[in-house]
Amino acid sequence: NLGNVEYHLGNYQQAIIYFEEAIQWLLHYNYQLGLIETYGMLALVYEKLENYLECTKYFELAIDISSNIEYTYSKVDTLIDYSLFLDRQGFGAKALDTLAEAYTLTSQKKMYAKSMEICKKIVAILEKSGDLVKSNYYYRLYFENEACLAPIKQENKARNLKMKMDLEHLEDEHKSILEQSEVFRRR
């Protein structure tokens, strides 16, 4: 967390110190998810410092570790960050390949909102390169994912509304019990 704070404050050298210390503890306790996040953050720090070899190294470490565990979110987020780095460095084709890999993972796991986010990023890169045919394809995928997400959102809204109504009912019961208790206490 201290590394993240220093990164966001722009204190990149201090962030590196904290992240490297965190890595030692994460390795000691074999905490893979923490390593993925820390390596990914180190990659972002090195990008800010314009040390692109170190940036690439840490992205690749994060991706390698995330490939060996069953937590898709970390790998997808790391792939997205890496693709943005690649695009900023002028490697649009490799960025697209990286985003396509992330999209495959999210579509297999039915992660519709994340798939939509990836589609938007792919469309931006494709439009920048002038490839409107592929861009339209990913627009279509975006809307397909949105259509799959809509019933889930509706179900969540209905569930939240039911929970709110149930909670109000319980609060009313609680209030009634307290009032009855007060009446009995006065007798």
Secondary structure, 3 states (H helix, E strand, C coil): CHHHHHHHHCCHHHHHHHHHHHHHHHHHCCCHHHHHHHHHHHHHHHHHCCCHHHHHHHHHHHHHHHHCCCCHHHHHHHHHHHHHHHHHCCCHHHHHHHHHHHHHHHHHCCCHHHHHHHHHHHHHHHHHHCCHHHHHHHHHHHHHHHHHHHHHHHHHHHHHHHHHHHHHHHHHHHHHHHHHHHHHHHC
